[in-house]
Amino acid sequence: MTKTSTEKVTSTAARDLFVPHEGIYLLSHSVGCMPRSTRSCVDKSFFAAWEQGDPDAWSGWMPVFDDFRQALARLFNASAADFCPQVNISSGLTKVIHALPEREGKRVIVLSENDFPSTGFVIQQAQKKGYEIRWLAANANLLSLDTWEQALTDDVQCVLISHVHFNTSTRTPVQSVVELARQRHIFSVVDIAQSSGVVPIDLTQWQADVVLGSCVKWLCGGPGAGFLWINPSAIGQFEPVDAGWFSHQNPFEFDIKHFQYADDASRFWGGTPSVVPFAIAANSINTIADIGVEQIAEHNQRLTRKVIEAVDPSCLQTPEADAHRGGTLVLKLAQQEAVENRLTDVGVRFDARALGIRLSPHIYNTEAEIVQVIDCLTLK
Ligand SMILES: Cc1ncc(COP(=O)(O)O)c(C=O)c1O
């Protein structure tokens, strides 16, 4: 799809850009639907270069990474050189934690019990390096700056901030927390897995130290294409231990006794990367950017608000205010099992976690579908 920056894609046109899913697909917090253009893009970006090999496959594959970084730069208002492809968020976070500079008196890492477990597993490994963990309790109010003020004491080296929580859909006021961390000389690392593609994000405005993301969810980019953004003003302080030739300043130097970090975010790369996931993801990110995250957010909020207005307020596990929520609604219903059975019977695709069922309307979901979902949620 090509459109000028002033044109708005209608919801129907936007919906047509994706492969329709059987039933009512509300699992975009887990895996987003595939853009129709995916197969042809993989043919062009991956198989054509391999078949033709002119002069070798890599000369055809390398532009995939430029496209991926450019697409991210476009979506998040940032520079392409500040992004580094990663396999996933956990791996990117491991690299970041072990690349932190030693600073006297800074031995604490702060995170929340509501962060995604995989990121918690990574941070617990940092205890082997002598770090102490400070958990924000699951019931702490992460919307209140007081909570962060109390946790971010002078001995904190780094804070993990989930922009949107996977289990409650709470949207953290990232910019204020980042600002607070900066004032206290604390590195801020933001996880945008659950917000990218459904909540507008401006990385230049945030000025965090590191941002980690995944393309598989709302960005509809499939598994295997994560990314790391690093603030150019902080990059010199980070020395990743899992280096490789793609993180070298000059990958083709081939002097085994001389390693020099790349000046840009590539220093977080490593050895030979996979190509297909990034070809798929670059195409998907551009599809999402063409539609516009503002439009996706507006559509998502219109549909989620319809559900909120129809159900008993006591079953809402997500913040009620649109500005405090990500794209997912989490509901704990009185007759949970009966409701789950009804949803399944009419073909609704959803999942359930400890706090309730998760429903995530994307641009490819319609109001008519949400009316059907509401019928299931409100049946007496
Ligand atoms: C908030 C959040 N962070 C991270 C992840 C996934 O991490 P990884 O890319 O390491 O699998 C998820 C997946 O659901 C998530 O919801």
The ligand as an ORCA input file, in Angstrom:
! r2SCAN-3c Opt
* xyz 0 1
  C       5.702     -7.060     28.438
  C       6.377     -8.193     27.720
  N       7.720     -8.212     27.628
  C       8.366     -9.198     26.978
  C       7.668    -10.221     26.380
  C       8.361    -11.296     25.616
  O       9.741    -11.358     25.821
  P      10.641    -12.141     24.781
  O      10.684    -11.304     23.529
  O      11.957    -12.255     25.420
  O      10.006    -13.462     24.548
  C       6.269    -10.252     26.455
  C       5.493    -11.361     25.834
  O       4.332    -11.555     26.054
  C       5.627     -9.211     27.138
  O       4.279     -9.193     27.228
*
